[in-house]
């Protein structure tokens, strides 16, 4: 369901240099387009497979999960731990 503005809002409100997790590569391209439109070239976009493969270990950046992306519970827990460093 596109056109509700939820992804745009998440991109606009993401902290500087955040990692933004999208469901898949096609969604990443859509999100990148929204980021360009909203002047947010500082955000790095990754697919959920990037997160689920443990590639986030050691990163020191806030992680935003797109509202339409579903991850496994282990990934949500790990992201919660990473993001708790920034509060």
N, C-alpha and C positions, 0 to 999 in steps of 0.2 A: 504494500500500500504506500505509494509515493504521494508526495504533495502535501503532507501534513506539517512539514517543517521541523519534525523532531530531530532528524539527522543534522540539518543546518544549525539548529539551536545547540546541539551537542558540540559541533565543530566550533562554533563561535565562542562557546563557553569553556572549551578545553584549555588547560593551562599551556603556557608557552612551551614549545618543544615536546609536546605530549606524543605518545604512541596511540594511534587510533585503530582499534580492532574491528574489522569488517567480516562479514560471513564468508565471503569468497573473493576471488580476484575481480569478478565482474562488479561486485559491490564496492570494492576498493577503488575501482576506476570512477564510479559514480561519486564516491565520497571525495576523491581527489579533485574532481571537477567542482564540487561544492566548495571545497577549501580554496581553490583558485579564485572563484567568484567572491569569496568572503575574505580574501587577502590573508589566508592562513597557510602559507607555504612552510611554516616552521613545523607543522605536524607530519609525523611519519605514519603512513598507512600500512597495515599488515593484515593478512587473512587470519582467521581463527586457527588455521593449521600451524601458523608460526607460533602462536601461543601454546597450543597443545603439544608442540614438539620440544618444549622446554627451552626455547631460544631466548626467553626473557631473563634468564638467570644472569645476575650481575649488572643488569641495567639499572640506571638511577634516573628514570623518567616516569612521570605520571602516565597511567594507562587508562584510556577511555574505551569502553565497549559500546559499540553501536547498539542502539535499542533493539534492532532486529537480529542481533547475533546471539546464538545459543552456544555456550561452551560447556565442557564437562565440569563437574563440581570441583575437581582438583585445580583446574585452571582458574575458576572464580576465586577459590581460596587463596591461591598464589597471588593473583592480582590484588586482592584485598590487602594482603600483607605488604606488597610493594607500595600500594597507594597510601597505606597508613603512615609511611615515612614523610608524606608531604602535608599532613594536616596540622 
